[in-house]
């Protein structure tokens, strides 16, 4: 089981992981503020927080704060057999997105460029590039 304590608009809870892993792992989302006793009992102090359970036993791994999708995938894959993971990965289909403008790095300059380049009929994608912290 995969338990998410997250704000209502949190992107972690809206991802396609349920579609890929939902037949094998149960996903539950709870709002920490509305479930304070349970959150406190599980040691959840901030949102989002992701908890993992295997047969009712909480995993020592907890993810919170700025959570990377790759970290979530790693934990989900650790909960399944290698064979099952390979089956799931075969279901992943590449997608193609088309944009008139793609801005990599959304600092002040990137946002300004997006404003200048925006047109009524155009599509612009702005991608923030996160740096790994050591």
N, C-alpha and C positions, 0 to 999 in steps of 0.2 A: 504494500500500500504506500502511496505517496500523498502526504498531507501538506497542503499549502496554507499558511497563514498570510494573507495578503490584503491590501486595500482593494476595494471593488473595481477600480480601473487599472489594476496592475497587469502589465503585459505577460508576466510569467504565467498567469492563469489562463490566458487566451491563446496560448501557442498550440501547435498541432500535435503535441505529444500524446494527447488523449487518443487521437486518431491512430497514431502509430502503435502505441503501447497499451491502449485501453483494453484490449482483449486479454492481456496478461497481468497488468498492474492496475489496481484501482486508484483513481485520482479523486481526492476530496479537497475541497476548498472551504476554509473557514475564515470568518472575520474575527480577528483577535479582540477587537473592542466589544464585540457582541458575545464572545465566549471567553471572558477573562479567567474564570476558574480553571478551565481546561488548558488555556494557554499558559497560565502560571504553573500548573502541574507538570506540563511538558517542557518548561524552561524557555518558553518563547517570550522574548522581550521587545522584539521589533518586527516590523513588516517590510518586505516580505520575508518569511522564514519557511524553508522547506524541510520537512521531516520525512524520514523513510522508515517503514516498518516491514518486517519480514515475519509472516505468521504471527502477527500481534506483538512482536518484540521490536522495540524502537532501535534503529541502527544508531551507532555512535556518531554517524555523519549527519551534520546539520548545515544547511546552506542558508545564508541570510544576507541582506543588503543588496549590493549590486551583483546579482547572480548571472553568470555566463551560461548560455544554453549548453555549451560544451561540458560544463560541470554537471548540469542536470542529466545530460545524456550519459555521461560516464557513470553516475550513480545508478541510473535506471538499468544500464547494461550490466552492472555488477550484480543486480538483483535477478538476472535471468541467465539461463545457460547460454554458452557460446553459440550453440546451434540455433536457439530461438532468436538471438540477436541478429544472426545472419539472415534468418527468415524476414525479420522486420526490415533490415537494411535493403533487402531486395524490393520491398514495397515502396521505397522512397523514389519518387519520380522527379527528375530535374524540371525546373520551371524557367521560363524565359520572361523577363520583364523588359518592356521598352519604354524609354524616357526620351524626351527631347533634350534634357540636360541632366547630368549626373554630377553632383558636387560631393567630392570626397574630403572629409574633414570639415566639420561644421563649427568652426570657430566664428569669430566676429566677421572675418573676411568671407567665409563661406556663406553665412546668412545674408550678408550684403549682396554677394554675387547672385544668390537665389532671388532676392527682391528685384534686382536689376534685370535678371533674365526671365522673370515670370511673365507669361503672356496668357491671355484668356483661354486659348485653346491648347496650350502646351502643358506637358507634364514634367515636373521636376522632382527628382529624388535627392535628398541630402542624407549622407551617411557619415555618422560620427565614427571616428576610428579611435578605439580605446587602446591605451598602451598597457602592456603587462607591467605589473609592479613586482619588484623583487623583494 
